[in-house]
Amino acid sequence: MIGVAFTIHSTSHLSTLRQRHADLRMNVGLFEQADASKVRVVRAKVPEELLAPGIEDSIVWRFRISFPANYEPCYQSTLGLVKPGSPGGSGSSNTSFGFPNPEPSESIVSLSFIKDKGEWIFSKNYTGGASTHSVPPAFRIGSLENLVIEQVVDYGDSRSFDVHEPICLLRIRDKTLATNRDGTPKKDLHNGFSFYVFNAQNEKAFTAWAEGKTASMEEQKQ
């Protein structure tokens, strides 16, 4: 009976530890053991204290990124018309640069769509920078069921990337192509949003890829 009781207690304790670990992975974002020379990404829960009170609605993605030594992060976002499998498009586009660190470093990236007074705005916040933009009316972010959502990773998982790989943290787009004024569909363009992280050492290659001038870069499948 003592052996049975000990087994039950041990199993219960192990189950509790596993649940705590799972909760930590969702709330904080824990990395799996991996090659330290890789870029690693996990999704973390948004702390309640960061959710602004009094707003009508909010949709937030928060990612924790681990960079290897000497990685120079560059963040590129497009809000308007986006391509389904690569950066670029048209609309509000912004590129910002971080600083290389001789030691491994981390960054928290928060991508938020906030509805206030009937209007949607987009806010991005990451280590070293932040900005806010109006969401085009044609991009119906409030109707998630009608959108294709591609996130680099979901809660409880982590992914690793080579330092030269572009990383699409988040892409949200309409299921159908955007249309011209005459009603004809635009080629490979959807109303939506995309956010990429890449090594600034590869800026020229990334820009050429975004402009459709080369296919030398390629993002991992979601």
N, C-alpha and C positions, 0 to 999 in steps of 0.2 A: 504493500500500500504506500510505503514511503517513497519507493521508486516511481510509482505511478504519479503520486502527488508532485514529486520533483520534476517529472517529465512535463506534466501539465503546466507547472509554474514556469519552466524554462521556455516552453512553447509560447506561453502567453507573453513572457518578457520579450522574446525575440520578435513576436508579432508587433508589440508596442514599439520596439526600436525601429522596425521596418517602417511603421506608420509615421514615426517622427522624422525618419530620414526622407520619406516621400513628401511630408509637409515642408521640410526644409528645402527640398529640391524645387517645390512649386513657389514657395514664398521668397526664398533668397536666390535660388538658381545655383545649384551645385554642379561643378564640372566633373565629368568622368575622368578617370586616369587616362592620360593621352600624351602623345609626343609634345614636349614643351616647345618645339619649334613650329608648331601649328597655331593657327588662329582658332579659338574655340568659342562657341556661342551657345547660350542657354536662354530660355525665356523665364522671366521672374514675375511673380505676382505684383500688382501695383499696391503699395501701402495705402491704407484708407486715408491717412493724413495728407496724401498727395492729391486726393480727389477733391476738387474745389466744391464747396457747398453752394447750394442755390442755383446750380445750372440745370438746364432742362434735360440734357442727356450727354453722355460721354462714351467713347469707344477708345480703349487704350491698349497699346502693345508696349511691353517693356522687356528689353533684352540686356543681358550681361555678356560682355565680350572680353575675352582674355587675349592680349596681343603678346607675341614673343618679343624679345629684345630687338631694338632698332627698327621695329615696324612703324611706319609713318602713316597713320590712318587718314583716309580721305572719305568724306561723306557726301553722297550725291542723291538729291531728291528731285522728283518730277511730279507735279500736281497739275493735271489737265488731261492731256492725251498721252497714253503710254503704250509701249509695245508689249506683247504677251511673253516674250522670252529673252529680252535684252533691254538695256537701259535706253534712254533717248525718248523722243516723242516731241511734244510741243506743249507750251503752257508755262507755268511757273516752274523754273528749274534753278537749282542752287547747288553749288559745290563748295565745300569748306574743308580746310586742312587742319589736321592736328600736328603734334610735334613728335618726332621719334624719341624714344626713351631707351637709354643704354641698358635698362633692366626691363624684364617682363612687366607689363602694365595692364590695367583693366579700364573699361569704359561702360557706363550705363547709358543706354539709349532708350528714350521714351518717345513714342509716336502716338499723338493723341488727336482725336477728332472730337470737338466740343461743340455742342449746340447751345446757343445762348440768344435769347430774344428772337427765336425763330430762324436764326442764321447759323450755319456750320462754319467753324474755323478749324484750321489744322495747326497744331503746335508740335514742334520737334525740340527735344532737349537731350543733349548728350554732353559728356565731359568736355568742357572747353567751349561750348557754344549752345545757342538756342535761338529760335525764330518762330514767328507766327504768320500764317497766310490764310486768306479767304478761300473757301472751297467753292469751285465753280458750280453753279446750279445744275449743270448737266451731269455732274458726278453725284449720284444719289447714294451717298454714304449711309444715310439713315435706313436704307432698304437692303440689309446685308444678305437677305435670302435671294436677291437678284444679282449678287456679285460673286466673282471668283476671288477667293482669298488665298494667297500663297504666302505662308510665313516660313521662315527658315527652319524653325523648330517650335514645337509646342511644349507645354509644361511637362516636366519629368524626363525630358530627353536632352541630349547635347549633340552638337555636330562639330567636326574639325575640318579645317580648310588649309590648304597650302598657302604660304604667304603671297604667292603670285595670283591666287584665284580671286575673282570678284565675288562678293557675297551679297545676294539680294536678301536683305533682312525681311522685307515685306513688299508685296505687290497686291494691290486691290484693283479690280477692274470690272467693268460691265461684261456680261456674258456675250453681248452682241457688239459688233463693230460700231464705232461712232459714225455719224453721217455728215455729208456735206449739206450745204444750204438747199441743194436741189433734191435731197433725199437719197442720193447714192452713197454707198458705204465707203468710208476711208480705208485705205490699204493698211492692214496690220496695226490699226490704231483704235484704242478703246478709251472711253472716259475712265479715268482712274488715277492711281497714285503708285509710285515705286520709290524705294529707298535702298541705296547700295552702300556698301563699305568696300574699299579696296586700298591697296598699298600705293601711296603717292608716287612711288618709283615707277609704277605702271600707268601713270596718268595719260601719256600719249596714246598708249595702246587702248586704254579704256575709252578715251574720247573718240578714237577712230572707230571702235566697236559700236559706240552709241550712235555715231553718225552713219552707220551702215557701210563704212569704207573697208572694213576688214572683219573676218570671222575668226581672228586669231585667239580671241578670248571666248570663254564659254562658262556659264554658271552651272553649278550642280543642280540636278533635278530636285524639286521639293519632295 
